[in-house]
Amino acid sequence: MSILDQAMRDIARTDTSVARIDAQVVADIWPAIQPIGDPPDMPLEMLPAGAMREWVTTLAGQYSSQICAVSAMSVLGLLGLIGSRAGVRPYHAQQIVFFPNAWGGLVGDPGSQKSAVIDAALAPIREIDRRVIDDRKAQRAHRAAEIARIEAAEVKAKKAGNFGELEELFLARERAEQPGRYLLIQDATMEALAEIQRANPGGVVLVRDELAGMLRAADRDGQQGAREYLLECWQGGRSYSQHRIKRGAIEIASATLSIIGGIQPAKLASYVQECTSPDSEKNDGLIQRLQVVVVPGERRWEFKDTSSEQHPGVWSMVERMDQWLPLPDPNERVPWQPRIIQLSGGGYGWWAKWIEGWMRGTVARESNPALKGHWSKYRSLMLGIALVFAIVRRNGGAPREIDTPDLRMAAEWCEYLSLHARRMYGLAGRGGPAERLAAGIAGGKIRDRTTVREIQRSDALGRPRLTAADLRAGLADLEESGWVRVGEGGEVRINPAAAGRGGE
């Protein structure tokens, strides 16, 4: 029996006349109010047990950060490391392959340590990148000498009229002029990026402190085609040819780009608003490609002075991943071929049910077009995260197939990230439905015993009015957080403690 039921029975036994008193005015029966806006933190059980979970816990304590911030950025790094070097083919009959590369970032105000958290989460990837840089520097002198040798041979071949040899030398020069392997980059024009991607069909990871600035740079004068090129690179694994009058043609076997960075809430809100406006040229689906954006809540700051950021198990796991993931043949004698991983028999059945339920349930019922498009792209994200967990469970080794436990955990991530996605779109304009309702309650515009119909018909929340679907969703969020209770007849009872709180 609930506390509420017991309270009502006690009242009825003492005085039947007061039994009609609304139970919600009985003292101490309202739950504590939960803040509205930021999603709850991620449970540790949403990470595979072992080294990765221990490391994420340590980093979260080190930076007084929520678990969701560290875990999302670390998984983003692993998704970027895989890129299009390995893909998942979930269907039996169809040949569609989904690649794990993803875009995302950490939302936080200046001083929230979002850059420090991202750097710490990407530390094992950066360790591999340091070796990649050293190898590239070591090869630079060799490439310069090889180009000089080819140039001298071209002069001799031209004098001798040996055009067959000239053709071979031309191909050799193209190979020698390629920039070598890249993993992490911080800045590049679209032309320079295309050159790097040509030599790195497995993908590269762009890491930026401020993602909004990078995205806006693609819209500036002189950057025509940059936005479209970013859209092409998001899917990963697709060939791309770029043609310029002066630079000639660039053939890319697999144009794959992962993006990770920090975002300030105000800048993200402004950009989201631009990209979701129905009549905007930027309403092209680019913002929906930021699939792993996390808006963490505040965590009580604690002083920590430990040197436990590096977990040997995580570092060795990431190293093993990088060793078996394919890299292109530097001599281009063997065509680029990513590793393709399928689902187990049980995994296939579970995934088929999940994807149907996700698209026909969660996505189809959503009234916000931006969120609908955003969540529909979780089809590829879910499989990429499942591949990451399949690798993590094997301590960095190559999985033969992806089984149900990894798919189930990836589906939980999609459910959780959908909360942050809703929060991300709620940052724009007047905020999300729950926040607008909370502000109306705190400001006295929505009073106790108001009905749902009255709220929808009135201008208490300003313009534009909430749709029926958004109003129901907002009230459901407030009910879960202890702000209101909605009766069967649509009457809204308000927690007395909600007055004056605002949309926290």
KOLTOR-106711 format. One line per field, with one value per residue (C-alpha): residue number from 1; x, y, z; residue in one letter. Coordinates in steps of 0.1 Angstrom, whole numbers, plus 5000, padded with zeros to 4 digits. Example, Ala and Ser with C-alpha at 12.3 -4.5 7.8 and 13.67 -1.06 7.14 Angstrom:
resi (1 2)
X (5123 5137)
Y (4955 4989)
Z (5078 5071)
resn (A S)
! end
This chain:
resi (1 2 3 4 5 6 7 8 9 10 11 12 13 14 15 16 17 18 19 20 21 22 23 24 25 26 27 28 29 30 31 32 33 34 35 36 37 38 39 40 41 42 43 44 45 46 47 48 49 50 51 52 53 54 55 56 57 58 59 60 61 62 63 64 65 66 67 68 69 70 71 72 73 74 75 76 77 78 79 80 81 82 83 84 85 86 87 88 89 90 91 92 93 94 95 96 97 98 99 100 101 102 103 104 105 106 107 108 109 110 111 112 113 114 115 116 117 118 119 120 121 122 123 124 125 126 127 128 129 130 131 132 133 134 135 136 137 138 139 140 141 142 143 144 145 146 147 148 149 150 151 152 153 154 155 156 157 158 159 160 161 162 163 164 165 166 167 168 169 170 171 172 173 174 175 176 177 178 179 180 181 182 183 184 185 186 187 188 189 190 191 192 193 194 195 196 197 198 199 200 201 202 203 204 205 206 207 208 209 210 211 212 213 214 215 216 217 218 219 220 221 222 223 224 225 226 227 228 229 230 231 232 233 234 235 236 237 238 239 240 241 242 243 244 245 246 247 248 249 250 251 252 253 254 255 256 257 258 259 260 261 262 263 264 265 266 267 268 269 270 271 272 273 274 275 276 277 278 279 280 281 282 283 284 285 286 287 288 289 290 291 292 293 294 295 296 297 298 299 300 301 302 303 304 305 306 307 308 309 310 311 312 313 314 315 316 317 318 319 320 321 322 323 324 325 326 327 328 329 330 331 332 333 334 335 336 337 338 339 340 341 342 343 344 345 346 347 348 349 350 351 352 353 354 355 356 357 358 359 360 361 362 363 364 365 366 367 368 369 370 371 372 373 374 375 376 377 378 379 380 381 382 383 384 385 386 387 388 389 390 391 392 393 394 395 396 397 398 399 400 401 402 403 404 405 406 407 408 409 410 411 412 413 414 415 416 417 418 419 420 421 422 423 424 425 426 427 428 429 430 431 432 433 434 435 436 437 438 439 440 441 442 443 444 445 446 447 448 449 450 451 452 453 454 455 456 457 458 459 460 461 462 463 464 465 466 467 468 469 470 471 472 473 474 475 476 477 478 479 480 481 482 483 484 485 486 487 488 489 490 491 492 493 494 495 496 497 498 499 500 501 502 503 504)
X (5000 5013 5018 4991 4965 4973 4969 4935 4923 4933 4914 4883 4883 4884 4860 4842 4835 4871 4877 4868 4898 4921 4949 4975 4971 4979 5013 5044 5029 5046 5080 5110 5111 5137 5153 5138 5161 5193 5188 5198 5233 5242 5242 5276 5259 5255 5293 5308 5322 5360 5388 5367 5341 5368 5386 5355 5346 5381 5380 5345 5357 5390 5371 5339 5321 5290 5296 5276 5302 5332 5317 5301 5334 5354 5330 5330 5368 5365 5339 5363 5393 5372 5358 5352 5380 5353 5316 5285 5263 5231 5209 5210 5198 5207 5243 5240 5270 5269 5301 5307 5322 5301 5298 5291 5304 5300 5278 5290 5295 5330 5349 5329 5361 5345 5378 5397 5371 5373 5411 5412 5386 5406 5439 5444 5435 5460 5487 5482 5481 5515 5530 5512 5527 5562 5559 5547 5577 5601 5587 5588 5625 5620 5591 5611 5640 5616 5600 5635 5644 5612 5617 5652 5639 5611 5636 5655 5623 5612 5645 5643 5607 5598 5562 5554 5580 5566 5532 5546 5566 5535 5517 5547 5548 5511 5519 5550 5531 5504 5505 5507 5485 5465 5443 5434 5433 5424 5418 5418 5402 5379 5405 5433 5408 5401 5438 5442 5411 5425 5454 5432 5401 5396 5387 5401 5388 5384 5387 5377 5373 5343 5321 5297 5325 5337 5302 5296 5330 5316 5289 5312 5319 5346 5336 5310 5304 5321 5288 5277 5311 5307 5273 5289 5316 5292 5279 5314 5326 5314 5337 5339 5355 5364 5372 5389 5403 5437 5441 5426 5407 5410 5395 5387 5380 5362 5354 5349 5350 5343 5339 5343 5343 5329 5299 5287 5249 5241 5260 5245 5210 5215 5228 5200 5174 5190 5192 5156 5138 5115 5125 5162 5188 5206 5177 5195 5200 5234 5224 5208 5241 5254 5243 5263 5258 5257 5243 5254 5241 5263 5281 5294 5330 5355 5393 5412 5450 5457 5476 5453 5440 5458 5444 5468 5440 5423 5455 5464 5428 5428 5463 5450 5420 5443 5465 5438 5417 5427 5449 5454 5483 5507 5518 5481 5487 5458 5424 5411 5389 5373 5366 5329 5313 5278 5253 5250 5218 5203 5216 5199 5165 5169 5181 5153 5127 5144 5148 5111 5100 5123 5112 5075 5073 5098 5105 5070 5053 5075 5059 5091 5104 5140 5139 5122 5151 5176 5164 5159 5197 5202 5199 5235 5246 5232 5252 5284 5281 5273 5305 5325 5311 5317 5354 5356 5342 5370 5396 5403 5403 5384 5349 5337 5301 5280 5258 5226 5242 5262 5231 5210 5235 5238 5199 5200 5225 5201 5173 5196 5211 5175 5170 5201 5189 5156 5175 5198 5168 5152 5181 5169 5141 5120 5132 5115 5079 5087 5109 5082 5056 5079 5085 5047 5041 5069 5057 5021 5008 4996 4976 4967 4936 4941 4931 4952 4927 4928 4966 4966 4940 4954 4984 4999 5031 5033 5035 5038 5014 5025 5010 4989 5017 5043 5020 5015 5052 5060 5035 5047 5083 5070 5050 5081 5101 5075 5062 5026 5001 4976 4942 4920 4899 4929 4931 4966 4976 5008 5033 5033 5071 5072 5063 5093 5116 5115 5127 5158)
Y (5000 5035 5063 5082 5053 5049 5086 5086 5056 5072 5103 5083 5064 5096 5118 5108 5144 5151 5120 5142 5164 5160 5137 5159 5186 5161 5171 5153 5132 5150 5137 5159 5180 5170 5197 5201 5203 5183 5145 5122 5109 5076 5045 5027 4995 5010 5004 4969 4957 4958 4982 5007 5011 5016 5041 5062 5062 5074 5102 5114 5117 5134 5162 5163 5154 5132 5097 5104 5131 5109 5077 5094 5111 5079 5059 5087 5083 5045 5051 5075 5051 5024 5049 5029 5005 4981 4980 4961 4943 4936 4922 4887 4895 4932 4942 4975 4982 5007 5022 5034 5069 5095 5132 5145 5166 5179 5209 5231 5268 5283 5270 5237 5218 5203 5205 5188 5160 5155 5154 5129 5107 5107 5101 5065 5076 5105 5080 5062 5095 5105 5074 5081 5116 5103 5077 5104 5126 5098 5091 5127 5127 5093 5107 5139 5117 5095 5124 5138 5104 5102 5138 5129 5097 5117 5140 5110 5093 5124 5127 5091 5093 5064 5072 5039 5046 5081 5067 5044 5073 5095 5069 5065 5103 5103 5077 5095 5128 5114 5128 5094 5082 5106 5098 5131 5165 5199 5221 5218 5234 5211 5208 5198 5174 5157 5151 5136 5114 5102 5086 5075 5057 5043 5077 5106 5123 5161 5173 5209 5230 5248 5228 5256 5277 5249 5243 5280 5282 5258 5284 5314 5330 5311 5278 5269 5231 5227 5220 5195 5178 5174 5158 5133 5124 5116 5083 5069 5043 5060 5069 5106 5124 5161 5181 5215 5235 5241 5211 5186 5155 5138 5103 5092 5055 5062 5097 5092 5118 5116 5149 5155 5187 5211 5233 5262 5261 5295 5289 5255 5269 5296 5271 5246 5273 5282 5246 5236 5266 5253 5280 5280 5268 5251 5228 5201 5174 5184 5192 5158 5142 5154 5121 5119 5153 5152 5179 5169 5183 5198 5176 5188 5198 5179 5185 5156 5153 5119 5105 5077 5090 5063 5028 5002 4979 5006 5017 4981 4974 5004 4994 4960 4975 4996 4967 4945 4972 4975 5002 5010 4995 5025 5012 5009 4975 4961 4979 4993 4968 4974 4945 4936 4921 4905 4898 4864 4844 4855 4891 4893 4884 4908 4937 4932 4935 4965 4985 4979 4990 5020 5033 5025 5035 5061 5078 5076 5090 5120 5152 5173 5170 5177 5150 5126 5130 5129 5096 5079 5081 5060 5030 5033 5047 5017 4992 5013 5014 4976 4970 4991 4971 4938 4948 4961 4928 4910 4933 4950 4918 4914 4900 4874 4886 4909 4892 4901 4915 4942 4951 4953 4977 4998 5001 5014 5040 5051 5054 5074 5096 5104 5123 5144 5149 5163 5185 5197 5208 5223 5247 5266 5292 5291 5257 5223 5217 5206 5237 5260 5244 5246 5283 5289 5271 5290 5323 5317 5315 5279 5275 5244 5225 5240 5214 5202 5216 5251 5251 5242 5269 5297 5319 5313 5300 5325 5319 5296 5274 5239 5212 5186 5160 5184 5193 5157 5150 5180 5171 5136 5148 5171 5143 5120 5149 5155 5188 5178 5151 5148 5133 5111 5141 5161 5182 5192 5193 5213 5204 5234 5233 5240 5277 5300 5273 5280 5257 5245)
Z (5000 4991 5015 4997 5001 5038 5044 5027 5047 5080 5071 5061 5094 5115 5096 5064 5055 5049 5028 4999 5005 4976 4986 4970 4997 5025 5039 5029 5001 4972 4961 4960 4929 4903 4881 4846 4816 4818 4814 4843 4845 4827 4849 4849 4839 4804 4799 4796 4830 4833 4824 4805 4832 4858 4837 4830 4867 4876 4850 4861 4896 4885 4866 4888 4856 4851 4838 4806 4796 4799 4786 4755 4746 4750 4729 4703 4702 4696 4669 4652 4655 4637 4611 4580 4586 4598 4591 4602 4577 4597 4569 4554 4520 4516 4512 4531 4554 4583 4594 4630 4624 4642 4650 4685 4713 4749 4757 4785 4795 4795 4825 4827 4817 4786 4767 4796 4797 4760 4760 4789 4772 4739 4757 4744 4709 4711 4722 4689 4670 4685 4669 4637 4637 4644 4616 4592 4601 4596 4562 4551 4541 4524 4503 4494 4482 4463 4445 4436 4422 4402 4388 4376 4360 4343 4327 4312 4301 4283 4264 4254 4244 4267 4274 4289 4316 4320 4328 4355 4369 4370 4391 4414 4419 4429 4456 4469 4472 4494 4529 4547 4576 4597 4626 4645 4628 4644 4613 4576 4545 4526 4498 4523 4540 4507 4501 4536 4531 4498 4517 4546 4533 4568 4580 4601 4633 4634 4670 4677 4709 4695 4670 4663 4649 4627 4613 4607 4589 4563 4554 4548 4515 4496 4512 4486 4486 4521 4538 4512 4514 4552 4546 4522 4548 4576 4563 4557 4533 4501 4473 4463 4434 4436 4405 4404 4375 4390 4413 4389 4401 4434 4437 4473 4479 4511 4523 4560 4587 4625 4644 4682 4700 4727 4722 4743 4749 4736 4703 4699 4705 4679 4654 4660 4655 4622 4610 4620 4607 4579 4554 4561 4536 4565 4572 4553 4579 4590 4626 4628 4621 4655 4670 4702 4717 4755 4777 4812 4843 4871 4895 4929 4924 4945 4948 4933 4929 4916 4886 4878 4845 4825 4828 4813 4804 4783 4766 4756 4745 4721 4709 4700 4682 4660 4651 4635 4619 4582 4568 4531 4511 4508 4473 4462 4448 4468 4466 4498 4516 4551 4574 4574 4605 4607 4634 4651 4645 4678 4673 4639 4653 4683 4661 4635 4663 4678 4646 4637 4671 4671 4636 4640 4676 4689 4656 4640 4671 4675 4664 4662 4626 4637 4664 4640 4615 4643 4658 4625 4620 4652 4628 4620 4654 4672 4651 4655 4693 4693 4674 4698 4728 4710 4706 4742 4756 4737 4752 4719 4697 4665 4669 4645 4649 4671 4695 4714 4746 4727 4706 4737 4754 4722 4722 4758 4746 4719 4744 4767 4739 4727 4760 4753 4717 4730 4753 4725 4704 4735 4739 4709 4710 4741 4753 4754 4764 4800 4805 4792 4814 4844 4838 4835 4868 4886 4872 4883 4847 4852 4884 4904 4890 4856 4829 4801 4776 4792 4791 4754 4745 4765 4758 4793 4778 4750 4713 4696 4716 4724 4702 4719 4715 4729 4758 4767 4765 4787 4813 4814 4820 4848 4863 4864 4880 4908 4896 4887 4887 4859 4868 4845 4836 4826 4858 4866 4902 4910 4937 4961 4962 4925 4929 4923 4910 4873 4846 4863)
resn (M S I L D Q A M R D I A R T D T S V A R I D A Q V V A D I W P A I Q P I G D P P D M P L E M L P A G A M R E W V T T L A G Q Y S S Q I C A V S A M S V L G L L G L I G S R A G V R P Y H A Q Q I V F F P N A W G G L V G D P G S Q K S A V I D A A L A P I R E I D R R V I D D R K A Q R A H R A A E I A R I E A A E V K A K K A G N F G E L E E L F L A R E R A E Q P G R Y L L I Q D A T M E A L A E I Q R A N P G G V V L V R D E L A G M L R A A D R D G Q Q G A R E Y L L E C W Q G G R S Y S Q H R I K R G A I E I A S A T L S I I G G I Q P A K L A S Y V Q E C T S P D S E K N D G L I Q R L Q V V V V P G E R R W E F K D T S S E Q H P G V W S M V E R M D Q W L P L P D P N E R V P W Q P R I I Q L S G G G Y G W W A K W I E G W M R G T V A R E S N P A L K G H W S K Y R S L M L G I A L V F A I V R R N G G A P R E I D T P D L R M A A E W C E Y L S L H A R R M Y G L A G R G G P A E R L A A G I A G G K I R D R T T V R E I Q R S D A L G R P R L T A A D L R A G L A D L E E S G W V R V G E G G E V R I N P A A A G R G G E)
! end
